[in-house]
Amino acid sequence: MIDWAGVLHMALAIAGLAAITLVTRAFFILPERELPMPAWLREGLRYAPLAALMAVVAPEVVMSQGHLIDTWRDPRLFAAAAGAGWYFWRRGILGTIVVGSAVMVGLRLGLGW
């Protein structure tokens, strides 16, 4: 037998999530003219992508299974340092990824870290 109450709850949840998604994504498209934004907010939003990236990457570099790493023999530290060094030297994203990955793979396979 079909649980119609459960089906109704799921349908309402899906419709509600779709409505929330539509409203939040269309918020900037619906107005006919550009919304005024204070200069301090515009300046602060310039750093939002960098802050979001750091919030994702930093825990992956300094933590392992929910705990801070307790040894310097972790290839992620050296890979992050090599990638950062490449970026500051050449200002290239692809090179940063390649260098960081190469250092990490080299330390894992070469030294068994």
C-alpha positions in Angstrom: 0.0 0.0 0.0 1.2 3.5 -0.9 1.8 5.9 2.0 0.2 9.0 0.4 1.1 11.2 3.4 4.8 10.4 2.8 4.5 11.0 -0.9 2.8 14.4 -0.2 5.5 15.4 2.2 8.2 14.5 -0.3 6.4 16.4 -3.1 6.0 19.5 -0.8 9.7 19.3 0.1 10.8 19.1 -3.5 8.5 22.0 -4.5 9.7 24.1 -1.6 13.4 23.4 -2.4 12.7 24.2 -6.1 11.0 27.5 -5.1 13.8 28.5 -2.8 16.4 27.7 -5.5 14.5 29.7 -8.1 14.1 32.8 -5.8 17.7 32.8 -4.6 19.1 32.4 -8.1 16.8 34.8 -9.8 17.1 37.5 -7.1 19.8 39.3 -9.1 18.0 38.8 -12.5 14.5 39.9 -11.6 15.0 43.7 -10.9 14.9 45.9 -14.0 17.7 48.1 -12.8 20.9 47.4 -10.9 20.4 47.3 -7.2 22.5 49.9 -5.3 25.3 48.4 -3.3 27.5 50.2 -0.8 31.2 50.5 -1.7 32.3 48.6 1.4 30.1 45.6 0.5 31.3 45.6 -3.1 34.9 45.7 -1.8 34.2 42.9 0.7 32.6 40.7 -2.0 35.9 40.8 -3.9 37.4 38.5 -1.3 34.5 36.0 -1.1 35.8 33.5 -3.6 39.2 33.4 -2.0 37.7 33.0 1.5 35.5 30.1 0.2 38.4 28.4 -1.4 40.5 28.7 1.7 37.7 27.3 3.8 37.7 24.2 1.7 41.5 23.8 1.1 43.0 24.7 4.4 41.4 21.9 6.5 42.4 19.4 3.8 46.0 20.5 4.1 46.4 20.7 7.9 43.9 18.0 9.1 43.7 14.3 8.8 40.5 12.4 9.8 39.3 15.4 11.9 42.5 16.0 13.8 45.4 18.3 13.2 48.4 16.5 11.6 51.1 15.9 14.2 54.1 15.3 11.9 56.1 17.3 9.4 56.3 14.2 7.2 53.0 14.8 5.6 53.2 15.3 1.8 50.3 17.7 1.8 52.3 20.3 3.6 55.1 20.1 1.1 52.7 20.0 -1.9 50.9 23.1 -0.6 54.1 24.9 -0.1 55.4 23.9 -3.6 52.1 24.9 -5.2 52.1 28.3 -3.4 55.7 28.9 -4.4 55.0 28.1 -8.0 51.9 30.4 -8.0 53.9 33.4 -6.5 56.7 32.8 -9.0 54.7 32.3 -12.2 51.1 33.3 -11.3 49.6 30.3 -13.1 46.8 28.1 -11.8 47.5 25.1 -14.0 51.2 25.1 -13.0 50.2 25.4 -9.4 48.0 22.3 -9.6 50.6 20.3 -11.6 53.5 21.2 -9.2 51.5 20.6 -6.1 50.3 17.3 -7.4 53.7 16.2 -8.6 55.3 16.9 -5.2 52.5 15.0 -3.4 52.7 12.0 -5.7 56.5 12.1 -5.6 56.6 12.1 -1.8 53.9 9.4 -1.5 55.4 7.0 -4.1 59.1 7.9 -3.6 59.3 8.1 0.1 56.2 6.2 1.1 54.8 9.0 3.2 
